[in-house]
Amino acid sequence: MRDDQERLLDILEAIARIEKYAARGRSAFEQEELVQIWTVHYLQVIGEAAAKISKEFKLRHSEVAWARLATMRNILVHEYFAVDVEEVWSAVENDLADLKTKIQAILPGSQRDSS
């Protein structure tokens, strides 16, 4: 079973993978279906990892919107044909950098907490 630290690393890896193609800009995202699918997939990974982080850890690190991440994952998975590409890009453009910063800030603390 994966622990909280591994799940935080999963989130950071997914963010890095999204950033790889988001760097090409909104136009590439809008025009290339594979970039959209790639992005949605890694947003799902982020949400799944966030949902599986322990309740105790989430309580200690409430600066991260854990429930919002899991909710987005559920929408992307279960409401696939209703996914709004504009909303996906907005999340990438407006939320991902902040999430990355928060996860990087708490990751060293999670290593101390698990020892």
N, C-alpha and C positions, 0 to 999 in steps of 0.2 A: 504494500500500500504506500502511495506517495505521501510524503509529509508536507507540512505547510511551506517549508523552505523550497522544496522541489516545485510546488505549485506556483510560488512566486517567480521562480526561475522560468517556469513554463509561460507565465504571463509576459515576462520580459522578452523571452524568445519570440513569442507571437507578435509583440509590439515591433520588434526588430524586423520581422518578416513583413509586416504591414508597411513599415516605414520604407522598406526596400523599393516598393512599387508606388507608394504614395508620393515619394520624392519626384516622380515623373509628372505629378500635378493632376489637377482635377480633370483636365481634358482627357488625359490618358485613361483615367478612372472611368469617365463617362463613356468613352468610345470603345474600350476593350473589355469585353465580357469576361475574359479570363482574369483580368485584374480585379474586377468586381467579385468574382467567385473566390479568388485568393483572399481578398480582404474580408469578405463575409466569413469564410472558413476560419480565419485566424481571430476574428472577433468572437466567433463561437468558442474557440479554444480558450480565449481569455475568460469568457463567461463561465465556462465549465470549470476551469481552474478556480475561479473566484468562488463558485458555488460549493466547491469541495474543501475549501479552507476551513479549518476548525472554528467552531463558534467562539471559543475562548480567544483565539487569535484575532478574529474579527472584532470582538469587543475591545481588545487592547489597541486595535488600530482602526478606530472608527472614522479616521480621516479619509479612508477609501470607501467609496460608495459600492460596497460588495453586492448588496441586493440589486442595485441598478445594473451592475455588470451581468449578474445572473438573469435578470429580467430581459435584458437585451439579447442574451444568448437564446432564451426561450422563444422570443419573438422571431429571431432569425431562423431557428430550427423548425418551429411549429407553425409559423405564419409565413412560410417561405414565399408564397406567391403575392403576399401583401407587403413584402419588404420594400421600403422606400429608399431608393438609391441615394436620394438627397440627404436623408437622415443618416445613412451609413457614412457618406462622405463627411457630413457635419461632425459625426463622432470621431472620425479619423482626424479631421482638421482641428477640432476644438477640444477634444477630451483626451486623446491618446498621450500627448506630451505630459500633461498634468499627471495622468495615471502612472506613466513611466517614472516621473520624478518621485512620486509618493512611494512606489514599490521599491525603487532604488534606495530611498531614505530609510525604509523599514527593514529591508533585507538584512543588513548587518545586525539589527536588533533581533531578528528572527533566529539568526544563527546563535546568538547568546541565549535566547529563550529556550532553545531546544537542547542545550547542553546541560 
